[in-house]
Amino acid sequence: MTLSVSIRHPLAHFALDLAFDAGPGVTAIFGRSGAGKTTLVNAVAGMLRPAEGRIELNGEVLSEGRHFVPPHKRRIGYVFQDGRLFPHLTVRQNLLYGRWFSGGGADVGRIVDMLGLAPLMDRRPARLSGGEKQRVAIGRALLCAPRLLLLDEPLAALDTARKAEILPYLERLHEEGLPILYVSHSVAEVMRLAARVILLDAGRIVGSGAPADLLSDPASGLSGSESGALIPAHVAAREADGLARFDTAAGPVFLPTDQPVGAAAVIRIHAQDVMIALFPPAGISALNVLPAVVEQTIPRGHETLVRLRLGPEALLARITTRSAAALGLAPGLTCHAILKTVAIADYSVSEGVTTGVFSERSR
């Protein structure tokens, strides 16, 4: 199953002008508020008719010129921020409403089991938490037997606890084998769920690729608080002082965690939390210092983004342009990356990983 989009549509302050293909699995549409994300998915859903271009799903043209397939004939599931369940119907009745669009052939039991809805079937939406409502909305969309699933910031209205509740269920959506467009401006959600990220800014695609590659790409346009690195790791040993040694392809990283030896995780390092030294530092509190090679530098006014290569892994550092000049940073220069703050990402590659942040700033 493949979605192909190539459209142009004028908006108030810019024109949506983009082209991409999306196959099975989660493709995240990422960008700041007002970047054109919801307009894009509305065009795919048929709720907006693009001024120009073509939208094609599994070889069927949905929109091109005068040809326009209306929303109810597209077989596309759409989950909004607020779920939009029918308040007068029970969870079971909401799900069966979705199943009706599939001609009655969708397997309700399988979807109920996948999303953990069995205890909720006789409740009405007023008696559901925000996370439970979104799980029901996703189940109803899946029971329509869609060829494509659109999720427009489905966690935006939820608090941290409800997000943590529903994320494991969203991770299971890849089992459906559908193309899924997941709209978000949350780095954590995108990095946990998506196989591919499309970065939008003012209606245009300014970056795309695997989440880890985009996060560490200085040309991606991500802010310093968003950019950085995702490094796969596993707990290799427990040190005598209680710290765990995480082995990575870039070298060992030491963190406090309750994870057992052998557990897998993803370590997230923000660009703003990386310092660079030309020689191995001495007499500092930071425990995590990794050898690196400068791969690319991009000056941005008083700041410079530096992409570092640590073996097979990439790391991004955000430092002042004055510091970059003083160190003589240039591609090929060997150096050391000092990690001031490191976190075990809450979108870990393994289930049940406890989030932990270890600040190594001087105390």
C-alpha positions, 0 to 999 in steps of 0.5 A: 500500500502506497500513498503518493502526494504532489499538491499545491494549495494557497493559504493565508500566509503561504502556499502548501507546496509539497510532494512525497510518497508514504508506504506501510508504517508510520510516516510522521508529519512534523513541524511547528504549529501553523506549518501546514500539517493539518491542511495536508492531512485534510487534503488527503482525507478529502476534506479539502480540495487542493488547487493543483496536483495529484493524490493517489492511494494504492494506484487509485487517483483520489484528487487530480484536476476535476477528478475528486473522490469525496471523503466517504468513498476514500476508505481513509480512517481519520483520528482527531485530537479530541476523538469525536466519539458519539456521546450517546453511544457506548464504546461497543456501539461506537466501534460497531459504527466504524465496522458498518463502513467496512461492510461488517467484515472487520474483526472487532475482537482483534481490534478490541484486544490490540487496543485493550478496550474489553473493560470499556465496552459498556461505557459511554464517552463521558465515563472515559479518560482522555487516553481511553477516548483516543483508543476507542477513536483509533479502534473505530477508525481501524474497524472501517477497514481503511486503506490509510490511517490519519492521526492528527495530533492524537495526543495533543490534548492529553496530559503526560500520564494519559500520553504514557497510557496510549503510546504503547497502543499506538506502537502496535499500529504497525501490525496493521500494515497500513500507511499511517500519517501521524501529525505531531509537533512533539519530538518524543512522539515522532522519534518513538513511533515513526519510521520516517519523518517529513519536516514541514515549514511554511507549507514546504518539506524542508527535511525528511528521513529516518528519525535519528538521521533528521534529529542529528542533521544540522540542516534539518531546521530543527531548533536546538532544543529539538535537535541532537541524537538518538543512540541505541544502547543496552545495559552492559553492567552495573557499577559498584556505585550504582551507575549503569554502564550503557554500551553504545557503538559510540562508546560507554555511557554511564547513567543511573537507572533501574533497568536490568543488565541486558535491557535495551534502550535509546539514549537521547542527547540534546544538541545544547547539552554537548560540549566539545574539547580538542583534547581529553578533558581532565578535572571535570565532573562530566563522566561521559566523554566520547571521542569524535570527529567533526563532520560538518559545521553550520554557522547560524549567527552567534551560534554554530551547529556541529555534526560529530561522527562517533563511529557509526553514530552521529551527534549534534552540538550547538555551541557559540560561533566564537567557540567554534572559531577558537577551536578551529573546528572543521570537517575531519578534526578529531575531538571529544564530545562532553555530554553535560546531560543525558537521558534514557529516552521515554520512547525507548526501543524496549517496552517498560523502560523507565525514563531517567535524566542524569545531569552532569553539570557541576554541583 
